[in-house]
Amino acid sequence: MLNTLRIFEDLSHHMDRQAAKKIAGVLGQMYEEILQTVTKKEFAELAQSLSALGEAQKKTEAAVEKLAEAQSRTEARLEALAEAESRTEARLEELAEAQVKVEGRLGSLEVAVEKLAEAQKKTEISLNRLITEHGETRERLENMSDAVGYTLENHSYKGLPPLLKRDLGIEVEGRLLRRYLPGDKKGRYLQVNIYGWGRKNKHKVLILGEAKTS
């Protein structure tokens, strides 16, 4: 005899209870009808087929559950991927904004460098002009110094003889003058501003002097 209550309980674990009850009732009716029309052998084969069908249904339901779990995991991964993509887009936007700021700073820096280069050119021009003017001023000062020196030397030639006689007892013989004597290297000469000879206590004396404007 077919146990419809057991079938109902087994089916209710895997589907809606109302549907399980309906299926169990249908199977009970089929069983009763089969008892009237088939032999025991045929009934055994049918029962075996129904059992195989039940096992196949269980496997199908298990596969469906696994598929549902896999789909759930896939959806979770897709959500995580979407969040990661959203974060990546936000970072890319921040990077783009930072790049714009950097480009702006680079532009300002290029302008500053150009201004600095122009200022440097003007400074170099001014410096070259100053160097030229300094050279000219130095040349003029040297010329003035030479002129003053020559004037001082010319005055010393006239003023020194009486001073040498009064202060040192040296009698100047001849004239005091400017001379160029050989230097320590070949081709070089040493300028002596005041050169001459004199006598002191009947001894011949060499007179050498240098005129200073300071």
Buried (B, 14 or more C-beta within 10 A) or exposed (E): EBEBEEBBEBBBEBEEEEEBBBBBEEBBEEBEEBEEEEEEEEBEEBEEEBEEEBEEEEEEEEEEEEEEEEEEEEEEEEEEEEEEEEEEEEEEEEEEEEEEEEEEEEEEEEEEEEEEEEEEEEEEEEEEEEEEEEEEEEEEEEEEEEEEBEEBBEEBBEEBBEEBBEEEEBEBEEEBEBBEEEEEEEEEEEEBBBBBBBEEEEEEBEBEBEBEEE
